Amino acid sequence: MDGGVPQTRVGELDAATLVDHVEGPGLALVEVHAPDCGPCHLMSAVVDRVAAKCPGVRVARLDASTQGPLAQALGVVALPTLMLFRDGALLVSRAGALPEHILVGLLEKARSLETPVR
């Protein structure tokens, strides 16, 4: 996962766009955050850098302050939460901030899976 321009810009998700974002082929990362969450701001900066380093990974955010019922339906109990999907299946859901190198490593491992998850 070398440097490059991300395939998809980091945008905001809602109920209408979440399914399309996570159900497509390949990897999709969802960062669940809130504007008044300090650790979320730190994680957002990491996610932005990782999006630039990992072309082909769909990356988007879900604002829990405006999309609370959706965040609850996804099982989010703390912010920030990162959710990684591959081929529409949830691989990882983790609350708390991650260092950039750990997130890149997680994406590399998920990408290296030999068969589709479904």
N, C-alpha and C positions, 0 to 999 in steps of 0.2 A: 504494500500500500504506500506507494511513493507519492510525492507531492503532485499537485495538479489542481485543476479547477473542479469543484464538486459538480456532479451531474444534476443535482437538485438543490436549489437554494434552501436555506433553513427558513421555513415558513410556519405559520400558526395553523393548528388543526382544530376542527370542530366535529360534531357528530356526522356531518355530511361528507367530510373529507378523510376522516380517520380510516375507514374501511379500505378505501382505495389506496391510501398510503401504506398500510401494513399488509394488505392481501396480495400485492404484486410479487413477481418473482425476485429472488435475491434478498438482500438485507435492507431492513428499514429500522431506523433508530428513532424513538420518541422520547423527548425530554419533557417531563411533566414539571411545571414550575409555577411560580406566582411572582408578580412584580415586587411584592414587599418581603420577599424571602432572600436574605443575604447570601446563604450558600447557593441558592439558585443562580444568582448573578455570576458567581465563580464558575459554576458548572456550565452555564451558557457560554462563557468565554472558551472553556475547554471544548465544548461541543462544536463551536464555530471553527476552532482550529482543526479539530478532527475531521469535520466535514470537508475542509480544504485539502486534507492529506489523504482522504479515502474516497476517491471518485467511485461512483457506482453505488454507494450507500445512500439510500434515501433518508434524509434527516429532517425532522420537523419537531415543533414544540406544541404542547398542549397547556394552555393557561388554566390552571386549576381554579383560579379566582373567578373566571367567567364560564368555565366548563366543568363546574363542580360535580354535577351528576354523572357526567361522562368519566371523569377521573375516578369517582367512587365505583362506577361500574367496571372499571379496569382494575380495581383492587388497590388503588393508590391510597396509602395511609400516612405517608410522610413525603416531604419535599426537600430537595428535588428527588425525582424518581426517574431512572432511565429504564426504558423497555426496549429490548432488541428482538426483532422478529426476523425470521428467515422463511421465505416462501409462504408467508401468512401464518406461521406458527410462532408462538411466543417462546423464545429461547431463554431469556433472562429478564427479570424485573428486579431492580435493585434500588433501594432508597439510599440517599446520601451521595455526596460528591465523590468522583473518582479522579485520580491523576490521569493526565493525558496519555501517558505511556500504557497504563492499564487498559484504558478504553480502546486504544489502537490495537493492543494485543488481543482483547476480547473480540473485536471486529475481525481481525486476521484469523483467529481460531474458528469463528462462526463461518467465515467465508470458505475455509478449507474443508468443511464437512463435505464428504464425498457424494452423498445422496440427498435429494430433497427431503425435508423434514416431514412432509405430508405423506 
